[in-house]
Amino acid sequence: MRADGIFIAVEVDDRAAADPELAAKLAEVCPVDIYARREDGTLEIVERQLDECVLCRLCLDASPDGAVKVIKRYDDEAVLA
C-alpha cells in the first residue's frame, strides 16, 4: 500500500499493513498521526497527514526492515534511510 502527499509518500508492505500488532505500533509511535488502525485492526495511512511528516524515523525503527518506506517526493523520490 502506498499513499502520496505533496512532499512525502509512505509505502507499507501489504503483509505488514495486514498485521494488527504492527498497525497498532505504528499508530502509537507516529507523532503526527500518519498511521491509524481500521476497525478490523489493519493499517490505514492517513493521507491528509502525510506532509506533516517530520522525518523522525520512528515508524522505520518500529517496523521490520523494508516493511515501511518514507519517500521524499521533493528529492527525486529519495527513500529515508
N, C-alpha and C positions, 0 to 999 in steps of 0.2 A: 504494500500500500504506500502511496506517496501523495503528499499534499504540497502545493506550491503557494507561497506568498509572493510578494513583490521582490523581497530581498533574500528570503530564506525558504528553503524547501526541506521537508523531512520525509525520509523514506524508512519504512519499517518492514522487515521481512514478514511475510504473511504468516508463517508459523509462529513467530514471536508475537505478532499482533493478536493471535488467537489464544495466547497464554494468559489466563486471568491473573496469575501471580505477577507476571511481568507488567501487565497493564496497570495493576494497582501500584506497583513500584514506580513506574514512570509518571503516573498521575501524582504520586506523592512527592517525588523529588523535583519536578519542574517548577521553578519559581515564578513562571509566567503563564502557567496553565495551558501549555500546548497540548498536553495529553489528558484524556479523560477515559473513564470506563463506561461502556454501554451497559444497558440493563442486563445483557447476557454475560457480562464480565470481560468481554473482549475490548481491545484498544480502539479508541477513536482519536484521530488527530483533529484538534480544534483549529480549523483553517484561519479564522479571524485573529488568532493569537500568534500565528507563525512569525510575523515580522516584529513581535515583541522579544524574540529570542535574543538572549544576551551572551550566547556562545559560551556558557558556563561549563559545558561538558558533563553535567550531572546525569543526563539521560544516557550518554555513552558509557559512563562509569557504572551505571545501574543495570546495564544490559549485556548479554553475551557479545563477544567480539563480532562485529559485522551485522548485528541484528538491527541496529539503528544507525542511520546516516543523517548528519546535518549538512546540508548543501548550501554553500554561499552563492546564490544566483548572481550576485553583483560582482563576483570574482571568477568568471568563466566556469561556473558550476564546481568550484573547488570544494572538496569534502573536508569538513572539520576533522582533524586527526588528533 
